[in-house]
Amino acid sequence: MMSIEEFNLLTFDQKCQVIFRRGIYLEGRNEENLVFNLYSIFSFYAELCYNLEDDYMASINVFKYSRLLEPYINEIKISI
């Protein structure tokens, strides 16, 4: 288990590795030339932003608060 504070101390490449190995993909969305992928990881969320035009991982945004899920909420499918 890793806290959001511990995660934030990692390098960009280490963060990507942790997300791809331990994260659970929830949903993706597109905005112009950017693709955003949302993952649940440990006790927080990670949003990866990939720039399609320039072909690189642009940023990683991590958060705990569900209000930041708003861009995804209508698309996330939860099976019971």
N, C-alpha and C positions, 0 to 999 in steps of 0.2 A: 504494500500500500504506500502511496506517495501523496503528500499534501500538495495543494496548489502552490504553496510557497516553495516547496522543494522543487517542484516542476519548473517554476520560473527561474531557478538558479541554473538550469541546464542550458547547454548551448543550443542553437537552433537545430543542428543536426541530431543531437541527442533527443530533443523534444519530438522531432519527427519519428525517430526510431521507437520511442516509447508509445506514441500515439498509434503507430501502425502495428506494433506488437501487442499492446494491451488495451487499446481503445476499441469501443464498439461503435461501428458506423451507424448513424441514425438517419441522416438525410443530407441531400445536397441541393444547391440552388445556384442559378446563374445570374449574373449582373454584367451586362455588356461583355467585356473580354475576361471576366473573372469567374472562377468557379469556387464556391464555398462549400466545404464538406464539414458536417457537424459530427463529432464523436463524443460519446460518453466515456470518461476515463476516470477510474477511481471514484472520487466524490465530487467531480466537477466536469465541465464540458470544455471541449477544445474545438475551435473552428479554424480549419486550414483554408487559406486563400491561395488559389493557384492562378497565375496570370497566363492565360492561353496565348495571347499575342506574342509575348516574349518567352514563353515556355519555361517558367520557373515558379517555385513555391515562394509567394510574396510575403506571407505573414502567418503567424499563429496567434490567435486570440483565445485566452482561457478565461472562464468565468464560472461562477457558482449559481448565479441568480436566474431563475426561470423567466423573468421578464425579458431577458436577452435572447430567449428562444423564439420570440415573436415572428421573425422572418421564416421560421421553419414549422411553426406549430400546426398549420393546416395540412402540411404534407407528411408529418411523422405518423407512421402507422404502428399502432400498438395492438398486438393480438392478446386476447385474454383466454 
